[in-house]
Structure formats: structure tokens, C-alpha cells
Amino acid sequence: MSDSVDTSESSDILAGMPDVDVFSALANPIRREILMRLRQGPRGASELARGFDVGRPAVSEHLQVLRKARLIREQPRGRERYYHLDPRPLAKVHAWIEAFDRYWQKRLAALEDVLNEEAKK
């Protein structure tokens, strides 16, 4: 069995579908949990579907959204499909959050300055 991921079939399928914004894909808690599970390594669709309060068809729809957002890759292995995390699109999220982190760091530093000045009085 090869470790390379065959994306030709899924790329053909995805070619006709509009991309999904990474933020939209992350908006759903089931999709976020799927990504958390995939951090541990590739998982089969059946394994990923276990433990959710929705049926397998709903989980398949969530997997399709994650594929459209390019957050996961699909690899057929016999009758099962395995999914791999692709964290590259998360760089957009990181950059967005980082801007707010810098904002709050500045605000907290300014608050610390004010509190230090008040303590000196």
C-alpha cells in the first residue's frame, strides 16, 4: 500500500464545486471535532462518523465541506476512504487571530501602565 494520497478523483469532483471559506468550514462544531480527530493522523470515514449525534450521511456532508475548504484530503483505500488533515488553509485563521492578539497585547500593556501609575500615587 502506498503512502501517497490519490487526489485525482476528489480533485475532479471538487473542480465543479465552489470553494468554501475556511472560516465557514470552521463555524460548525462537528467539523471542528473532525479536524481535531485528524490531528492524530488519517482516519477512515466510518471511524470519523463514530461518536456524533448525527448519521453517517450528515458526517459525509461535513467531510465534503472540509474538502471544499481544502482542510482535508481524501484517499481511497479499497472500499474505505481515509481523510488526512491539511492545515495550510488554517494560516488564514492564524493571521486573523494574530491581529486581534496584537491588539489585546497593546491594550493590556496600556492598562498595566495605567495601573502602575495609579499604584505610585
GIRAQUI-V751722 format. One record per residue. PHI is phi in whole degrees, -180 to 180 (NA if undefined). D_FIRST is the distance of its C-alpha to the first C-alpha in Angstrom with 2 decimals. Layout:
phi->PHI d_first->D_FIRST
phi->PHI d_first->D_FIRST
//
This chain:
phi->NA d_first->0.00
phi->-86 d_first->3.79
phi->-84 d_first->6.66
phi->-72 d_first->8.95
phi->-99 d_first->10.76
phi->-84 d_first->11.87
phi->-107 d_first->15.54
phi->-62 d_first->17.16
phi->-66 d_first->17.85
phi->-68 d_first->19.06
phi->-65 d_first->20.99
phi->-64 d_first->22.74
phi->-65 d_first->23.66
phi->-71 d_first->24.85
phi->-60 d_first->26.88
phi->-88 d_first->29.58
phi->-105 d_first->29.80
phi->-68 d_first->31.96
phi->-66 d_first->30.53
phi->-104 d_first->31.31
phi->-62 d_first->33.16
phi->-60 d_first->31.33
phi->-66 d_first->34.49
phi->-65 d_first->34.54
phi->-63 d_first->30.96
phi->-81 d_first->31.88
phi->-69 d_first->35.08
phi->-97 d_first->33.59
phi->-64 d_first->33.06
phi->-67 d_first->30.14
phi->-65 d_first->28.24
phi->-64 d_first->29.22
phi->-67 d_first->27.96
phi->-59 d_first->24.56
phi->-63 d_first->24.35
phi->-61 d_first->25.55
phi->-64 d_first->22.82
phi->-74 d_first->20.12
phi->-63 d_first->21.70
phi->-80 d_first->20.11
phi->131 d_first->16.55
phi->-58 d_first->14.34
phi->-137 d_first->15.56
phi->-75 d_first->15.20
phi->-59 d_first->18.23
phi->-63 d_first->19.67
phi->-64 d_first->19.64
phi->-66 d_first->21.23
phi->-74 d_first->23.84
phi->-65 d_first->25.07
phi->91 d_first->28.31
phi->-98 d_first->29.75
phi->-87 d_first->33.05
phi->-122 d_first->31.82
phi->-75 d_first->29.89
phi->-60 d_first->26.32
phi->-60 d_first->27.62
phi->-67 d_first->29.35
phi->-64 d_first->26.29
phi->-61 d_first->24.43
phi->-65 d_first->27.39
phi->-64 d_first->27.15
phi->-63 d_first->23.48
phi->-64 d_first->24.65
phi->-63 d_first->27.42
phi->-64 d_first->25.16
phi->-67 d_first->22.97
phi->-62 d_first->26.26
phi->-82 d_first->27.35
phi->65 d_first->24.17
phi->-86 d_first->23.75
phi->-137 d_first->20.25
phi->-119 d_first->17.27
phi->-109 d_first->15.34
phi->-132 d_first->11.66
phi->-71 d_first->11.15
phi->-134 d_first->8.56
phi->64 d_first->10.23
phi->-87 d_first->13.81
phi->-104 d_first->13.52
phi->-112 d_first->13.75
phi->-106 d_first->12.99
phi->-116 d_first->15.61
phi->-120 d_first->15.90
phi->-72 d_first->19.39
phi->-123 d_first->20.85
phi->-78 d_first->24.16
phi->-54 d_first->25.65
phi->-65 d_first->27.93
phi->-70 d_first->29.35
phi->-61 d_first->31.25
phi->-63 d_first->33.74
phi->-67 d_first->34.37
phi->-59 d_first->34.75
phi->-63 d_first->37.28
phi->-66 d_first->39.21
phi->-67 d_first->39.44
phi->-60 d_first->40.34
phi->-62 d_first->43.38
phi->-72 d_first->44.65
phi->-62 d_first->43.97
phi->-61 d_first->46.18
phi->-58 d_first->48.79
phi->-70 d_first->49.00
phi->-62 d_first->49.06
phi->-65 d_first->52.08
phi->-63 d_first->53.74
phi->-69 d_first->53.33
phi->-64 d_first->54.63
phi->-65 d_first->57.65
phi->-63 d_first->58.25
phi->-61 d_first->58.13
phi->-61 d_first->60.72
phi->-63 d_first->62.96
phi->-65 d_first->62.71
phi->-64 d_first->63.49
phi->-65 d_first->66.52
phi->-65 d_first->67.69
phi->-67 d_first->67.37
phi->-74 d_first->69.62
phi->-77 d_first->72.39
//
